[in-house]
Structure formats: C-alpha cells, structure tokens
Amino acid sequence: METTNELIELATTQEKFNRFHELNPDVYKKFKSLALIGISQGRQMMGANQIIEIIRWDSFDLKTKGDKYKINNNYASRYARKFVEDFPQHKEKFKFRALKS
C-alpha cells in the first residue's frame, strides 16, 4: 500500500526522484513545457528552482503522490538534468553542481 511518505524509505535522492517521477509524470511535462517556452523566448540561462516555483504557483490544483511535499525542492536539479538528457542541444541553459547522492 502506497503512503504519502513512501519515498522516505528509499536510500538516495536519485531513487526518490525516480519514484516521484514515475508516480507524477505531469510534473516533468510541465517542467519541460516551461523550459521550452523560456528557450523560445530567448533566455540564455534558466533556473530549475524557478521553473519548479512557477509550476507550484500556476498549479494550485496539482496533486502529487509519493512525497509529503507537492514537489520536493531536492528534485529541481534532477528535473533539469532529465531535461538536458532529453534535449542535449540545450545543456548550456542550466548550470549544474556535482551530485551528492
């Protein structure tokens, strides 16, 4: 049985993100859409946290599963990394730090 805190059981942030993404694919769809809009508007750099905050602001009715937070801040860089994986031609739009877990 799935609980809202099931991701706490997983060991790494990446494992938690993978499970959250699996349960909530609409979050990445929104992230991808906003990033592509920013690119089409000529933005040179984008912040993953800013995109996540816009999703939160614009999606009052967004319901997510698997975490106690609607969208955990720890996942912002993971969404940006996923975006760059899917759209490598835009890798210069985000800056990344080394991952800790």
Secondary structure, DSSP 8 states (H G I E B T S, - for coil): ---TTGGGGSSSHHHHHHHHHHH-HHHHHHHHHHHHHHHHTT-S---HHHHHHHHHHH-TT----SSSSSS-GGGHHHHHHHHHHH-GGGGGGS-------
